[in-house]
Amino acid sequence: MNLEFRPSDIHDLPFLKRWLMEGEILKWFPMCDEKEIDDSIRIWNGYTKIGAAITVECDGVICGMANLYVQPFKRFAHQALFSIVVDEKYRGKGIGRQLLEELEKLAKEKFGIEILHLEVYDGNPAQRIYEKAGFVRYGAQQKFIKEDGKYNAKIMMEKRLGGS
């Protein structure tokens, strides 16, 4: 398995849309329909333009993407929220873990980010990956998302990358 990590570009975004349109992936993201997915991809593309997104290819096939939501305000610039998506066919192969490592390097080296944080819905299997990578839970918001009359909590996690 040959992995290549590179800055994302606009040509990668159709893969992101395809993945987000899949029900098993979409249930772990806040969007609920194609319009909301398109809005999210438009926002993601803004970060792509500043080099804050990474695409991973496995043997030449795009199989995952990650994005840093870099803060435009100086007082917040030391930290960033991120998103990561791996094609379902490529999960369980360590690609997500390696993509996260590349994202951490990008965050620290290019943007000077000291703290990465994420929001994951309770029950998301990716939470174990984040814990193994050193992310620590710092809070939860109960009844954060409501779908089909049922509530789910948002778990907040962070990892300190270094710095002050």
DAFENFEN-V551064 format. One record per backbone hydrogen bond with DSSP energy under -0.5 kcal/mol. NH is the residue of the N-H (numbers start at 1). CO is the residue of the C=O. Records with the same first field share a line. If there is no record, write none. Layout:
BEGIN
NH: CO ; CO
END
This chain:
BEGIN
3: 1
4: 57
6: 55
8: 53
12: 9
13: 9 ; 10
15: 12
16: 12
17: 13
18: 14
19: 15
20: 16
21: 17
22: 18 ; 19
25: 22
26: 22
27: 23
28: 25
29: 26
37: 33
38: 34
39: 35
40: 36
41: 37
42: 38
43: 39
44: 40
45: 41
46: 42 ; 43
47: 43 ; 44
48: 44
49: 45
50: 47
51: 48
52: 47
54: 66
55: 6
56: 64
57: 4
58: 61
59: 2 ; 57
61: 58
63: 56
64: 56
65: 85
66: 54
67: 83
68: 52
69: 67 ; 81
70: 68
71: 79
76: 73
77: 73 ; 74
79: 76
80: 115
81: 69
82: 117
83: 67
85: 65
87: 63
90: 87
91: 88
93: 90
98: 94
99: 95
100: 96
101: 97
102: 98
103: 99
104: 100
105: 101
106: 102
107: 103
108: 104
109: 105
110: 106
111: 106 ; 107
112: 108
113: 107
114: 78
115: 78
116: 159
117: 80
118: 157
120: 155
122: 153
124: 121
127: 124
128: 125
129: 125
130: 126
131: 127
132: 128
133: 129
134: 131
135: 130
136: 158
138: 156
139: 156
141: 154
142: 140
144: 141 ; 152
145: 152
147: 150
150: 147
152: 145
154: 141
155: 120 ; 153
156: 139
157: 118
158: 136
159: 116
161: 114 ; 159
162: 114
END
